[in-house]
Amino acid sequence: MTMRPIRVLGDAVLRSPADRVTTFDDALRDLVTDLMDTLLGKPGRAGVAAPQIGVGLAVFVYDADGHRGHVVNPTISLGEELEEDDEGCLSIPGLYFPTVRARTATVEGFDQHGEPLTISGEGFLARALQHETDHLAGRLYVDTLRGDTRRAALREIRAASWSRS
């Protein structure tokens, strides 16, 4: 089992769009394994994206609402209905804020062998798919916050012991 260290807000890899995977080889399969080992070593978490472990490739793993897997080179489609719930992130440790997300989401991409796959979900699974897809675009959930919630989040981030911002 290889748990990799999680990068925290302030690390440039978290703000850089991930590169598409072009080679479906043993190195990719090792990355997927490391991502899943890292996720499963962090109980209560719903996903980990490759940039969170310092790898700038478009890959994430998820474990939410009884669904577990990975996606390579995802594209996402969102439903129109929105919902708000608290959200957190391993890269912003210990902080949770009410975040608006689409209630449903569908991700299309590939598995670690290059085979096409589609994952659809609602609620927590949809939130996880959106959260991890955002990581691959260099976005964090706090980027979606607005108004007083955003101001509170930025204050707490600046005050956090791990903060570099």
C-alpha positions, 0 to 999 in steps of 0.5 A, a space after each residue: 500500500 502506497 499512501 502519497 502525501 497530499 499537497 495543500 493550498 499554496 502548492 502550484 500543482 493544485 492551480 495548474 490544469 492537469 495534462 490529459 493522459 496519452 499512454 495507458 501503461 503500467 505507470 498509469 495503473 501504478 498511479 491509480 493504485 497509489 491514488 486509491 491507497 491514498 484515498 482509502 488511507 483517509 477515512 471519510 473522504 470521497 476522492 483524490 485527484 492526481 494533482 493532490 499528490 503532485 502529479 499533473 495528470 487528468 486522473 482521479 479516484 472516488 469512493 462515495 455512496 457505495 461507488 468506488 472507482 477511477 476516471 482518466 481524462 474525464 469530462 463532466 455534464 451537470 444537471 440543472 438542479 442545485 443543492 447546498 451542503 458542507 464540503 471539505 478537501 484534503 488540500 484544505 485540511 480541517 475546513 468545511 464550508 457550505 458549497 453549492 453544486 449540481 444535484 446530479 452529474 455524469 462523468 465520461 472518461 476512460 479506465 486505466 486500460 483505456 476503455 471508455 466509461 461513464 459514471 452518473 450520480 446524484 447527491 454525494 456521489 455527484 458532489 464528489 465527481 464535481 469536486 475531483 473534476 474541478 481539481 483537474 482544471 486547477 480549481 478548488 471548491 473554495 473558488 466556487 464560494 460567494 459572499 460572506 461564506 467566501 470571506 469567512 473561508 478566506 479568513 480561516 484559510 489565512 489563519 490555518 497553521 498549514 496555510 501558505 497563502 
